[in-house]
Amino acid sequence: MTAQLYCFGESGNAYKAALTMALTGYDWAPVFVDYFNGETRTPAFRAINEMGEAPVFVEDGLTLTQSGVIQLHVADRTGRLISDRNEVLRWLFWDNHKGSSQFGTLRFLMNFVPEEKRPQDAIRWLSGRVRTALATLEGHLATRDWMVGDGPTLADTACCGYLYYPEPFGFARADFPAIGRWLDRIAALPGWKHPYDMMPGNPSDRA
Ligand SMILES: N[C@@H](CCC(=O)N[C@@H](CS)C(=O)NCC(=O)O)C(=O)O
């Protein structure tokens, strides 16, 4: 059965799962989550995921949430995008704590909160944390092509989750050249698509 991924284009967390499936040729289809109109807070959505978050993966009666769990399921089913499991997990945990969680929150505050309501103190504080995380990634990629080992793994499809989006949150390729080269490498893999081309939902829908 075709797996369903509850997702929306603006979600880098959903993109991590979608990109993992796209690169492995997994049989999947997106189900649009109307996050910006509050769908993740509805009882119907909470019945699918008590955490009230996208992505949600459904396949043959199996429901999985948390992008990292979905990524691991796809890797286990396909035997792809996994090499040194502990090293891959190390970067998945890092990304969920210091990478995507902070990149996504800062991008949300700087772009999707109405301008007059943007919390400038929080934005300043989080910007410093994001710079530190990007420097960690830049340092790691300065001497290697891929996050783990000699080829793409879930560590790559996790850590890049928010880095293709055009909305500003303190990441510019010119400032992080090793990250920029790595993003080009991932984008050259068969099956790659930009998040706005991979999943339904785009800021222009609300313009
Ligand atoms: N650690 C989770 C994060 C998921 C997450 O925060 N998803 C956001 C969309 S990018 C969400 O649905 N948030 C709903 C909310 O916080 O109300 C994962 O990797 O799946």
The ligand as an ORCA input file, in Angstrom:
! r2SCAN-3c Opt
* xyz 0 1
  N      10.734     16.599     16.420
  C       9.563     16.611     15.562
  C       9.146     18.054     15.309
  C       7.832     18.137     14.571
  C       7.295     19.549     14.530
  O       7.634     20.414     15.362
  N       6.444     19.790     13.548
  C       5.833     21.096     13.408
  C       5.744     21.468     11.930
  S       7.361     21.758     11.272
  C       4.428     21.036     13.938
  O       3.625     20.288     13.440
  N       4.141     21.823     14.964
  C       2.815     21.908     15.501
  C       2.794     22.667     16.773
  O       3.850     22.858     17.376
  O       1.700     23.085     17.163
  C       9.880     15.868     14.261
  O      11.040     15.839     13.882
  O       8.964     15.304     13.656
*
